[in-house]
Amino acid sequence: LSSMPSSSVPTEGEWPEGEVGLCRLALLTTLYSLVEGVVTHPYDLVKTRQQMSSSCAIVNRLSTLRYMLHLRHRGGLSELYRGFSWSVVGGVPSEVLYYVGYTQTKLLLLQTTAGSRYPSAVFVAAGATADALSVLVSVPTDVISQRLQLQGMQGAQLATTAAAANATTAVVKNAAALRPQPRAAGLMVATTAADAISATGVQVARHILRSEGVAGLWRGVGVTLAYFGPNSAVWWLTHERSKQWLAQRARCSAEHVGVLALSGGLAGFAATIATNPLDVVKTRVQCNDMPTTVVEAVRQTLVQRGWRGFLSGLSPRLWAAVPRSICTVLAYEHAVMFSRC
């Protein structure tokens, strides 16, 4: 890292921030969120399938990259982007709301006496506030997107539910193509011809509304908040603290590209490792075809895969989270700087 005058090196308790143009920040984060979604969606798809599959399923026997190549060979790029449009519909506005909410909350809290004295608490509080705002927007489309991601898998590969097949069988009129199989974890599994049928996101949403009501679209909102809370706290605290520590050690600006890249990578790695068990539970609660409690999801995971089940999906999450965190930090910090009035 190139050296800079010592006057530019932040010290403990010094967190320089200025007024930020929120409209400009929202526009920049929208553009970034679209690009991020295109790059990381295939990894999210693999993660979801690993967390919902039995240990003998092909998705858990191949490495993340080999499984992605397998999908690419089997069905082309569209196979890797199942549920992508719904992920964008909810994910982009949710991320914009998250970053704008985090920035504004952090700036307001840092101006208080307690905030300037305890900046670490500010980062945690700002992240929690941003999560609460964004989750309300993202959960419905996240539920639909994850169920679409499971379509195309053979029913026998699913550990607790054939969510994709069940969503399909409920909304596709050609029920004659379905062949009921023995129940797995109390849920019906459909295979063969049913696996090839794909319901649209709208059909999946209608099925959820008919069977569970509007509340079904927000299924798992509690466990989602329970997941994003620690995830956000670990991520922002690691990023903000390591950014300042690295800048002080290298005697350079905290906005230096190298500093931001390292702090972002550390933040993504730490948050992913810390919250993977919660992500497994969240996925199972949202993707089961029948409403499932957190306790039931935990019990199913333990019975079917043991404690190792809570590590499922970790590899694709890391493949996506670390590069995404580096890019997120670089994009967010530069967007904030560019948006300052």
N, C-alpha and C positions, 0 to 999 in steps of 0.2 A: 504494500500500500504506500502510495506517495505521502511524504510528510507534509504537514501544513503547520502554519504558525500556531503556537500553543494557545493563543487567544481564541482559536476556533474549536478547541477541544472542549466538549461538554464536561462538566463536573457533576458530582453527585448532587441531586436535587435541582439541577438546572435542566429544564425541559423547554427549550425555546419553541414557541408556537405563535403564529399570527392568525389574523382573521382569514377564514377559508371561504371562498365562494362555493356554496353548496351545489348550486345548479351546474357549475362547471365540473365540480367533482363528481356529481351524479352522471353526467354525460361521459366522462372519462372512464368511470368504473363500469358503465354499461358496455362500452366498447371492449374493455378488458374482459369482462365476464363472458361475453360471447366467444371470444378467442379461447379463453380458458376452458369453456364447456366443450368446444370442438376437440381440444387436445386431450382432455382428461376423461371424457365420457366412456370410452372403451374400458378404461381401468375401473371405473365405477361399476360398469356392467359385470366385469369379471368378479369384482369384490362381492356384489350382491349374489351372484350365482354360487360362489364359494361358501358364503355364509348360510345359504338356504339348501345346500346339497349335502348328500351323504359323503362319507369319507372315501367311498369307492368310486364316486362320480369322476368322469374324465376331467372336469374342471379342477378337481383337487388332486389329480394324478399328474397333470402337466404343469409346467411352470407358467407364470402369467403370460409371458411373451409367446410361448409355444401354443398356449390355448387361444390367444388372440389370432395367431397365424392359422390355427385350425378353423376358427370361425370365419376368417377372411377367405379361406379356401372353400369352405362349405357354402357360404351364402353371400360372399362379397362384403363390401363396406357396410351395407345396410344391416348386416347381421351384428356388426360391432356398435351400431348406433340405434338399437332398439330403444324406444322411449326417449330419444334425444329431444324431440320437439317439445314434449311435455316438461322435460327437465329445463329447457330454455324458458318456457312460458312462466314457470314459477321461480326458477333459479336466478335469472338475471335481475328481475325487480327485487328479489329477496337479497341478493348480494349488494345491490345498490343501496337498499335501505340499511343493510348491515354496516357498510363502510361509512355512509353518511352519518348514521346514528352513532357509530363508535367515535368518529372524528368530533362531532358536535358535543357529545357527552364528555369526552376527554378534555376538550378545550374549556368547557364550562366548569368541570370539577377541578382542573388544575389552577383555575383562578381563585379558588377558595383557599383559606388558610390551611385547612386539613389536607386538601388535595396537594398543595405545594409541599407539604411536609411529608406526606405518605404517597408518593407517586405510584408505587406498586399497587396500592389499593385502588387507585384511580383506574389503572389499566384493567384490573379485574372487574370493577364495577361498570366501566364503559363497555367492556366486552359482553358482560351479562345483559346489559340494557339493549345492546345491538342484537343479541341473540333473540331476546324476547320479541323484538319487533319483526325480525326477519322470519322467524319460525312460523308465525301466523300466516305468512304469505306462501311459504315454501312447502309446508306439509301436504296439502291436498295434491299438488302436482307431483310431489315426491312419492306419494303412495301410488299414484297411477303410473309414473315412470318406472318404478321398481318392479311393478307387476308386469309391465310390458317387457322389461329386461329379462324376465324369467321365461317368456314365451319361447318356444322352440326347443326347450330342454325336454328330454324324455322323463316321463313321470317317475320312473324308478330311480332317477338320480336325485330326486328331491327328498330331503331328510324329514321335513315336518309338514310340508304342504306342496301340492302341485298348484301353486297360486296362479301361474300362467295358464295352465290347462283348465283350472276351475273358472277363472275369469272368462276364458274362451267358451267353455261349455255352457256357461250361463247366458252368454250374449249372442252366440252363433246359433242360428235356428237349426242347422243340420245336426241334430243330436244323434242321428242314426250312426254317425261316424264314430261315436264315442263307445269305448268298451270299458266299463267299470272294473277296477282292480281292487284287491284287498286294501283295507284302510291302513294308512301309516300315521301313527300318532293321532288316531281318531279322525283323520281327514281322508276324503276320497281322492284317489290318484287315477288319472286318465293317461293312457299312453297311445302309441302308434299314431293312427290318423289324426287324433285330437291334437297331437303335438305340432302337426304341420299347419293347423288352422290358427290364424292370428286375429285376435280381436283388436279393434282400434282403441285409442285412448278414450274416445267419447263413449264407446260401448262399455268399456271397463268402468268408467265413471257412472254411467247409467245403472250398471249392475250393482255398484256399491250403494248408490242412492236408493235403489229398490230394496236391497237386502238389509241395509244398515241405517238408512236415512242420511241426512246431511252430516251427522256426527261421524259417519264412516270415513268421510274424506279427511277428517282431522284425527283419524285413528293414530295413536302413538305420539300425540303432541306432547304429552307429559314426559315420556321417555326421551323424546327428541330434545326437549329443553334440558333434561337431566344429562343428556349426552353433550349437547353444544355448550352448556355452561362450563363444565370442566375443560372441554376442548378449547374453548375460547380463552379461558383464564390461563391455561398452560401456554397456549400459542402466543398471546399478546405479552404475557409476562416474560416469557423466554426471549421473544423478539426485542422488546423494548430494553430489557436489562442487558442482554448480550450485545445489542447495538451500542449502548453506551460504554460497556466494558471494553469491547473491541476498539472503539474509537479512542478511548483513553490509552489503551496499550499501544496502539499504532500511532498515536498522536496525530490523528487526522479527523476530518469532519465525520459526524455520525451519518451524513448523507452520502458518504463515499460508496461507490458501487460495490466494492469488495466487502465493506462492512455490512451493507444491507443484504448482500447475497449470502454471506455466512450466517448472519442472524436469522434470516428467513429459513435457510436450510435446517438450522438447529431447532427453530420453532416448529417446523413441520414434522420433523423426526420425533421430537419430544411429545407433541400433542397426539400424534398418531399412535405411538406406543402406549401412552397413558390411557387412551380412551377406546381402544379397539374392542374390549369386552362390552362396553356400553353400545358401540355401534352394531355389534352382533345381535344384541338383544333388541335394539331399535328396528333392525331390518326384519327380524322374525316377527315382531309384534305387527309391523305394518304390512308384511307380505302374506301372513297366514290368511287363508280364505275365510276362516271364522275368527271373530274377535278373540284375542288372546291377551291375557294379562302378562305383566312383566315377570311375575313369579312362575307362570306356566312356561314362558319362553326360556327362562333360566333353567327350569327343570328339564324341558325338552332337550336343550343343548347338552346338559350334563348326562342325561340318559343315553342320547344317541352318539355323542362324540367325546364325552368326558371333558376334563378341563381344557384340553387342547382345542375344543370347539370354540372357545372364546378368543382364540388366536386366528381363527379362519378369516380369510380376506385381508390379513395383515400385509402380505407381500404386494398385492396390487394397490392397496392403500398407500404404502410407502412409495411405490413407483410413481404414483400420482401426487402424493402429498408433498414430498420434498421438492421436486421441481416446481410444483404449483406454488408452494410457499415462497420459494426464491423469486419467482416471477411476480407473485402477489405483492411481496414487500417492495420490490423495485417499482412496480406499477403504482402501488398505493402511495408510497412516499413521494415519488415524483409527481403524481397527480395532485397530492396535497400541496407540494411546493408550487406547482404550476397554477393551482387554484387560489393561492393566497392573494388577498386583495392589497 
